[in-house]
Amino acid sequence: MNNKKTANEKIRVGIIFGGRSVEHEVSLVSAASVIDALDKNKYDAVPIGIDPTGRWLSSSETLRMFKEKISTENEPEQILLPDPQKRSLVAIGSSGSAGKPIDVIFPLIHGTYGEDGSLQGLLELADIPYVGAGVLGSAVGMDKVIQKELLQQARIPVTPSVWFIFDIYKTQKKKIISEIERKLKYPLFIKPANSGSSVGISKAACRKELLDSIEQAALFDRKILVEQGVKNAREIECSVLGNDEPAASVLGEIVPSNDFYDYDAKYVDGKTTEFIPAKLPKQIAKKIQSYAISAFRVLDCSGLARVDFLVNRKINKITLNEINTIPGFTSISMYPKLWQASGLSYPDLLDKLIRLAIERHEAKKKLKTTYQPKNKWYK
């Protein structure tokens, strides 16, 4: 695929939003922000919405209809075929003829079926450049349990934790609760292993709250993670940008309006405050940025990620909380704000991400995908 455009040709950017995820609504706001900020002289934005049932739609009205909960039942459905000869949407019920090729995809589906490698696998098969981590980086970035195991092996500090499968927990509850209370100290944070925007996360100060929180987390995932709380924690975030040579932004601090940075504190009540740059000793800030870049590389990320840390306010002990491979791009999201504070405007950040996506795709295109054995043993 030739991604080089003449001076007068615009790059067609497919913005994928919505999806079968508990973060569906957050995705819509991210998409609206990106579409508004794209330079109209350089790019043609192609809205691609996936409704909560998994239907793919693409029109100038799709985003508005999703946001206003207008029925899309009679809207023509379109799909992206895993066919590198097409590289575009194909209308369901048509003769299979493809539309105008899409040059690059900007996935903005947060959470499951968008941030976990599923969508990235389809885009790899379709041979379309896309913004953000590939299949592996997306998958391990989404799974908090696997992510934590890899970070520990890389000697990046993470919180002590216990994880289990909910179906096993139902038959071995006493044993698992005993293990949790033996290895960890209250307060505890209970999380679905694969979820974002703090959906399904609870804080427990005693056994009863722990039991209730496990049931709540199990509504969103079969794998449950229980983490020990960090005392006197400050929530520090770092944005990472790049492919093989990633860079870290200035740091930001989140002061949540609730007991912890839950869904309401992130998106609803508007009372959470933030400090950019975060007030930290210079050597501590540099250490956090170093950990963020190391985590980005260890988890095989590319393009972008936001790395979240917990820092003890008394002794400045650093703990990596999690990495987000498709961080929010809403008007209140920290990822673009941190880069803006680092000297990179929102439109320039989008330019950079699109260039990184195309550069990575071009590098992969140089790799061989066929091999001719010396002997034709397969015949």
C-alpha positions as CSV (number, residue, x, y, z in Angstrom):
1,M,0.0,0.0,0.0
2,N,1.3,3.4,-0.9
3,N,0.7,5.9,2.0
4,K,2.6,8.7,0.3
5,K,0.2,11.5,-0.7
6,T,0.7,14.3,-3.1
7,A,0.6,17.8,-1.8
8,N,-3.1,18.2,-2.8
9,E,-4.3,14.8,-1.6
10,K,-5.8,14.5,1.9
11,I,-5.1,11.5,4.1
12,R,-8.3,9.5,4.8
13,V,-8.4,8.8,8.5
14,G,-10.9,6.2,9.7
15,I,-12.0,7.1,13.3
16,I,-13.4,3.9,14.9
17,F,-15.6,4.6,18.0
18,G,-18.3,3.1,20.2
19,G,-18.0,-0.7,20.4
20,R,-19.2,-3.5,22.6
21,S,-17.6,-2.1,25.7
22,V,-18.7,-0.6,29.0
23,E,-16.6,2.4,27.9
24,H,-18.9,3.0,24.8
25,E,-19.9,6.5,25.9
26,V,-16.4,7.6,26.8
27,S,-15.3,6.5,23.3
28,L,-17.9,8.7,21.6
29,V,-16.6,11.8,23.4
30,S,-13.0,10.9,22.5
31,A,-14.0,10.4,18.8
32,A,-15.8,13.8,18.7
33,S,-12.7,15.5,20.1
34,V,-10.3,13.9,17.6
35,I,-12.6,14.6,14.6
36,D,-12.9,18.3,15.6
37,A,-9.2,18.7,16.1
38,L,-8.0,17.0,12.9
39,D,-6.6,19.5,10.4
40,K,-9.3,19.7,7.7
41,N,-6.7,20.8,5.2
42,K,-4.6,17.6,5.7
43,Y,-7.2,14.9,6.6
44,D,-10.6,13.6,5.6
45,A,-12.1,12.0,8.7
46,V,-14.2,8.9,8.0
47,P,-16.5,8.2,11.1
48,I,-16.8,4.5,11.7
49,G,-19.1,3.6,14.5
50,I,-19.7,0.2,16.1
51,D,-22.9,0.0,18.0
52,P,-23.3,-2.0,21.3
53,T,-24.5,-5.0,19.4
54,G,-21.4,-5.0,17.1
55,R,-22.9,-3.5,13.9
56,W,-20.6,-1.3,11.9
57,L,-22.0,1.9,10.5
58,S,-20.4,4.8,8.7
59,S,-22.0,8.1,7.8
60,S,-21.7,11.7,8.7
61,E,-24.5,11.2,11.2
62,T,-23.3,8.0,12.9
63,L,-21.5,9.7,15.8
64,R,-24.5,12.1,16.5
65,M,-26.9,9.2,16.4
66,F,-24.9,7.2,18.8
67,K,-24.5,10.1,21.2
68,E,-28.2,10.9,21.1
69,K,-29.2,7.2,21.4
70,I,-31.1,7.5,18.1
71,S,-32.1,4.1,16.6
72,T,-29.7,3.0,13.9
73,E,-31.7,-0.1,13.0
74,N,-32.5,1.1,9.5
75,E,-29.0,2.5,8.8
76,P,-27.0,0.6,6.2
77,E,-24.4,-1.7,7.8
78,Q,-20.8,-1.7,6.6
79,I,-17.9,-3.9,7.5
80,L,-14.2,-3.9,7.2
81,L,-13.0,-7.1,5.5
82,P,-9.8,-8.8,6.5
83,D,-8.7,-8.5,2.9
84,P,-5.5,-6.4,2.1
85,Q,-6.8,-5.9,-1.4
86,K,-9.8,-3.9,-0.2
87,R,-8.5,-1.7,2.7
88,S,-11.9,0.0,3.0
89,L,-15.4,-0.5,4.2
90,V,-17.8,-2.7,2.3
91,A,-21.5,-2.3,2.5
92,I,-23.5,-5.3,3.6
93,G,-25.7,-6.6,0.8
94,S,-23.6,-5.1,-1.9
95,S,-21.7,-6.9,-4.6
96,G,-18.7,-6.8,-2.4
97,S,-17.2,-3.7,-4.1
98,A,-15.1,-1.7,-1.8
99,G,-15.4,2.0,-1.1
100,K,-12.6,4.5,-1.3
101,P,-9.5,3.2,0.5
102,I,-8.7,4.3,4.0
103,D,-5.1,5.4,4.6
104,V,-4.9,5.0,8.3
105,I,-7.2,4.0,11.2
106,F,-7.4,5.8,14.5
107,P,-9.0,3.3,17.0
108,L,-10.8,5.1,19.8
109,I,-12.7,2.2,21.3
110,H,-11.6,2.0,24.9
111,G,-11.8,-1.3,26.7
112,T,-12.9,-4.8,25.4
113,Y,-13.0,-5.5,21.7
114,G,-11.2,-2.3,20.9
115,E,-8.2,-1.9,23.2
116,D,-7.5,-5.6,23.9
117,G,-5.9,-6.6,20.5
118,S,-9.2,-7.8,18.9
119,L,-9.6,-4.8,16.7
120,Q,-5.9,-4.6,16.1
121,G,-5.9,-8.1,14.7
122,L,-8.5,-7.2,12.2
123,L,-6.6,-4.2,11.1
124,E,-3.4,-6.3,10.7
125,L,-5.3,-8.7,8.4
126,A,-6.8,-5.8,6.5
127,D,-3.3,-4.4,6.1
128,I,-4.3,-0.8,7.1
129,P,-1.9,1.3,9.2
130,Y,-3.4,2.2,12.6
131,V,-2.6,4.4,15.6
132,G,-1.4,2.7,18.8
133,A,-0.1,-0.6,20.1
134,G,-0.3,-3.8,18.0
135,V,-2.0,-7.0,18.9
136,L,0.5,-8.1,21.6
137,G,0.9,-4.7,23.2
138,S,-2.8,-4.1,23.2
139,A,-3.6,-7.5,24.8
140,V,-1.0,-7.4,27.6
141,G,-1.8,-3.7,28.2
142,M,-5.5,-4.6,28.7
143,D,-5.0,-7.6,31.0
144,K,-3.9,-6.2,34.3
145,V,-2.7,-9.6,35.6
146,I,-0.4,-10.4,32.6
147,Q,0.8,-6.8,32.5
148,K,1.8,-7.0,36.2
149,E,3.7,-10.3,35.7
150,L,5.7,-8.8,32.9
151,L,6.4,-5.6,34.7
152,Q,7.6,-7.5,37.8
153,Q,10.0,-9.5,35.6
154,A,11.4,-6.2,34.3
155,R,12.0,-5.0,37.9
156,I,9.4,-2.2,37.6
157,P,7.7,-1.8,41.0
158,V,4.0,-2.8,41.1
159,T,1.5,-3.3,44.0
160,P,1.3,-6.7,45.7
161,S,-1.7,-8.6,44.5
162,V,-3.6,-11.9,44.2
163,W,-5.7,-12.9,41.2
164,F,-8.1,-15.7,40.5
165,I,-10.8,-17.0,38.1
166,F,-14.3,-16.3,39.4
167,D,-15.7,-19.7,38.6
168,I,-12.9,-21.3,40.8
169,Y,-13.6,-18.7,43.5
170,K,-17.2,-19.9,43.7
171,T,-16.1,-23.4,44.7
172,Q,-13.0,-22.3,46.7
173,K,-14.1,-19.1,48.3
174,K,-12.7,-19.8,51.8
175,K,-9.3,-20.8,50.5
176,I,-9.0,-17.8,48.1
177,I,-10.2,-15.2,50.7
178,S,-7.7,-16.7,53.2
179,E,-4.9,-16.3,50.7
180,I,-5.8,-12.7,50.0
181,E,-5.9,-11.8,53.7
182,R,-2.6,-13.7,54.3
183,K,-0.7,-12.0,51.5
184,L,-2.3,-8.5,51.5
185,K,-3.4,-5.9,54.0
186,Y,-6.6,-3.8,53.9
187,P,-7.6,-1.5,52.3
188,L,-7.7,-3.5,49.0
189,F,-8.7,-2.6,45.5
190,I,-10.7,-5.2,43.6
191,K,-10.7,-5.0,39.8
192,P,-11.9,-6.9,36.7
193,A,-8.6,-7.9,35.1
194,N,-9.8,-6.6,31.7
195,S,-11.6,-3.3,32.0
196,G,-11.0,0.4,31.9
197,S,-12.3,3.8,33.1
198,S,-12.4,2.2,36.6
199,V,-15.5,0.3,35.7
200,G,-16.2,-2.5,38.2
201,I,-13.4,-1.4,40.5
202,S,-14.1,-1.1,44.3
203,K,-12.2,-0.4,47.4
204,A,-12.6,-2.7,50.4
205,A,-11.6,-2.0,54.0
206,C,-12.9,-5.3,55.5
207,R,-13.9,-8.8,54.6
208,K,-17.5,-8.0,53.9
209,E,-16.6,-5.2,51.5
210,L,-14.1,-7.6,49.9
211,L,-16.8,-10.2,49.3
212,D,-19.2,-7.6,47.8
213,S,-16.5,-6.1,45.6
214,I,-15.5,-9.5,44.1
215,E,-19.1,-10.1,43.1
216,Q,-19.2,-6.6,41.5
217,A,-16.0,-7.1,39.6
218,A,-17.2,-10.5,38.3
219,L,-20.0,-8.7,36.5
220,F,-17.3,-7.4,34.0
221,D,-14.7,-10.2,33.8
222,R,-14.1,-13.8,34.7
223,K,-10.6,-13.0,36.0
224,I,-10.4,-10.9,39.2
225,L,-7.4,-8.9,40.5
226,V,-7.1,-7.9,44.2
227,E,-4.4,-5.3,44.9
228,Q,-3.1,-4.0,48.1
229,G,-3.8,-0.3,48.5
230,V,-0.9,2.2,48.6
231,K,-0.9,4.3,51.7
232,N,-0.8,8.1,51.3
233,A,-1.0,7.7,47.6
234,R,-0.7,10.4,45.0
235,E,-2.0,9.6,41.5
236,I,0.7,10.6,39.0
237,E,0.2,10.1,35.2
238,C,2.8,10.1,32.4
239,S,2.1,10.2,28.6
240,V,4.4,8.2,26.3
241,L,4.7,8.9,22.6
242,G,6.7,7.1,19.9
243,N,7.6,3.8,18.4
244,D,11.1,2.4,18.8
245,E,12.4,5.5,20.6
246,P,9.5,6.7,22.8
247,A,9.5,9.9,24.8
248,A,7.8,10.8,28.1
249,S,5.8,13.9,28.7
250,V,5.8,16.1,31.8
251,L,3.9,14.5,34.7
252,G,0.5,15.3,35.9
253,E,-1.2,14.7,39.3
254,I,-4.8,13.7,39.7
255,V,-6.7,14.6,42.9
256,P,-9.9,12.7,42.6
257,S,-13.2,14.1,44.0
258,N,-14.1,10.7,45.4
259,D,-12.3,8.2,47.6
260,F,-10.4,7.0,44.6
261,Y,-10.3,7.9,40.9
262,D,-13.5,6.0,39.8
263,Y,-15.7,6.4,36.8
264,D,-17.8,9.3,38.3
265,A,-14.6,11.2,39.3
266,K,-13.2,10.8,35.9
267,Y,-16.1,11.8,33.7
268,V,-19.3,12.7,35.6
269,D,-19.0,15.1,38.5
270,G,-16.4,17.5,37.1
271,K,-14.9,18.0,40.6
272,T,-11.6,16.2,40.2
273,T,-8.7,18.5,40.1
274,E,-5.3,18.1,38.4
275,F,-1.9,19.6,38.6
276,I,0.3,19.9,35.5
277,P,3.2,19.6,36.0
278,A,3.0,17.5,39.1
279,K,5.0,18.9,42.0
280,L,7.6,16.3,42.6
281,P,11.3,16.2,43.4
282,K,13.3,16.3,40.1
283,Q,14.9,12.9,40.6
284,I,11.6,11.3,41.4
285,A,10.0,12.8,38.3
286,K,12.8,11.5,36.1
287,K,12.5,8.0,37.7
288,I,8.8,7.9,36.9
289,Q,9.4,9.0,33.3
290,S,12.1,6.3,33.1
291,Y,9.7,3.6,34.4
292,A,7.0,4.8,32.0
293,I,9.3,4.4,29.0
294,S,10.6,1.0,30.2
295,A,7.0,-0.3,30.7
296,F,6.1,1.0,27.2
297,R,8.9,-1.1,25.8
298,V,8.5,-4.2,28.0
299,L,4.8,-4.5,27.0
300,D,5.6,-4.0,23.3
301,C,3.6,-0.8,23.0
302,S,3.8,1.6,20.1
303,G,2.4,5.0,19.2
304,L,1.0,6.0,22.5
305,A,0.2,5.0,26.0
306,R,-0.6,6.7,29.3
307,V,1.2,5.1,32.3
308,D,-0.4,5.7,35.7
309,F,1.6,5.6,39.0
310,L,0.9,5.7,42.7
311,V,3.5,7.7,44.7
312,N,3.6,7.6,48.5
313,R,3.5,11.3,49.5
314,K,5.7,10.8,52.6
315,I,8.6,8.8,51.2
316,N,8.0,9.2,47.4
317,K,8.0,5.4,46.9
318,I,6.9,4.8,43.3
319,T,4.5,2.1,42.2
320,L,3.3,1.6,38.6
321,N,-0.5,1.1,38.7
322,E,-1.3,0.4,35.1
323,I,-0.7,1.3,31.4
324,N,-3.5,2.4,29.0
325,T,-2.8,1.8,25.3
326,I,-5.8,3.8,24.1
327,P,-6.1,6.5,26.7
328,G,-9.0,8.9,26.7
329,F,-8.9,11.7,24.1
330,T,-11.8,13.7,25.6
331,S,-11.5,17.4,26.2
332,I,-10.7,16.6,29.9
333,S,-8.3,13.7,29.2
334,M,-4.8,13.8,30.7
335,Y,-3.0,12.2,27.7
336,P,-3.3,15.2,25.3
337,K,-3.1,17.7,28.2
338,L,0.3,16.4,29.3
339,W,1.6,16.6,25.8
340,Q,0.2,20.1,25.5
341,A,2.1,21.1,28.7
342,S,5.2,19.5,27.1
343,G,4.9,21.8,24.1
344,L,2.9,19.6,21.6
345,S,-0.5,20.9,20.7
346,Y,-3.6,18.7,20.3
347,P,-3.6,18.9,16.4
348,D,0.2,18.4,16.3
349,L,-0.1,15.4,18.6
350,L,-2.7,13.9,16.2
351,D,-0.3,14.6,13.3
352,K,2.5,12.8,15.1
353,L,0.4,9.8,16.0
354,I,-0.8,9.4,12.4
355,R,2.8,9.6,11.1
356,L,3.9,7.0,13.7
357,A,1.2,4.7,12.5
358,I,2.2,5.0,8.9
359,E,5.9,4.7,9.7
360,R,5.4,1.4,11.7
361,H,3.3,0.0,8.9
362,E,5.9,0.8,6.2
363,A,8.6,-0.8,8.4
364,K,6.5,-4.0,8.7
365,K,5.9,-4.0,4.9
366,K,9.6,-4.5,4.4
367,L,9.5,-7.8,6.2
368,K,9.2,-11.0,4.2
369,T,5.9,-12.9,4.5
370,T,6.8,-15.8,2.2
371,Y,9.5,-18.4,2.2
372,Q,10.6,-20.8,-0.5
373,P,11.9,-24.1,0.9
374,K,14.8,-25.8,-0.8
375,N,12.6,-28.9,-1.4
376,K,8.9,-28.8,-2.3
377,W,8.0,-31.2,0.5
378,Y,4.5,-29.8,0.8
379,K,3.4,-31.0,-2.6
